[in-house]
Amino acid sequence: MSLSSSTTLTGAIIGAGYFSQFQYEAWTRIPEVKIVAASNRTVSRAEEKCAEYQIPNAYSDWKEMIEQEKPDFVDIITPPETHLEICEYLAERNIHMICQKPLAPTFEESVAISRIATSTEARFMVHENFRWQPWYRKIKELLNDGTVGDLFSIYFLARMGDGWGEDAYLDRQPYFRDYPKLLVFETAVHWLDTYRYLGGEIKSIYAKLDKRNPVIAGEDSGLIICNFQNGATSTLDANRYNEALTDDSRLTFGTLRLDGSKGHLQMDLNGNLLFKPLGKDPYEVEYEHPRLNFAGDCCYHLQRHFVDQLLTNQPFDSEADDYLKTLRLVEACYESASTGQVVTL
């Protein structure tokens, strides 16, 4: 498909679950895109989204939607076990894709999706939005311009507080209760990908994983230590059980400290960044980080990137084959947790 910067892209959306609201809303602010249809197994939910976001047509059958609407791209916002079939179907028709994570239930299926994505004219991007949160984009800028100096270490403390009690997750994402793997597979994958974005490739990993709430199937707590190829380290201390002292635990999802050869950065629960140069007074780093949409408007920034790169035929930040490196880290976490050993990649 030949595109130009003046092209208006037609899009269709598969899925209308809890998180989809953020993606639907973000598309309304991208003028080069017109969402023409949405589908969901329970068609009434698709109809609700169409009414809310002025989308012309709702379907219960996503294949029927594709054949009727023939969109330029599809935003896949469905459970991971559906992704392989959808991606195969769209690739055969050379329809561009943006696909929600988790990419697939298993690493093997993720590899299959990557092969599909790289063997067709259709473009494919993973909806991996944490690296698009504005605090991480600013931190990356400070690393690139030398403000922080050489990276020594990253420490992130996450306490989400939505996973305690008998009713854990029921009010928002009840399927979390049944995931045999939860914290790393669904959540920590975001930070592993963000660590790669900030510090480069990771050469070894150690993970200790636990389950604090007995009513769920998978793990909900973990300590993950990564060693980068450049010698830096990162630590993720995360659990979904305990709470943070904030009115919005899903803004930054936690606090961060990053040490470098010229000083250290700290990020608080509101996304504020403070830099302390060695031997000098700390100062606040000014940048835009609005409380809009989800987690600093990261869905909009990701989707804006998808459109820009599609129109200019440039690589995406999260190409399928590159994202497999992040998913290999997820596999390494579970391998390390089961053996009690450091896993070298």
Secondary structure, 3 states (H helix, E strand, C coil): CCCCCCCCEEEEEECCCCCHHHHHHHHCCCCCEEEEEEECCCHHHHHHHHHHHCCCEEECCHHHHHHHHCCCEEEECCCHHHHHHHHHHHHHCCCEEEEECCCCCCHHHHHHHHHHHCCCCCCEEEECCHHHCHHHHHHHHHHHCCCCCCEEEEEEEEECCCCCCCCCCCCCCHHHHHCCCCHHHHHHHHHHHHHHHHHCCEEEEEEEEECCCCCCCCCCEEEEEEEECCCCEEEEEEECCCCCCCCCCCCCCCEEEEEECCEEEEECCCCCEEEEECCCCCEEECCCCCCCCCCCCHHHHHHHHHHHHHHHCCCCCCCHHHHHHHHHHHHHHHHHHHHCCCEEC
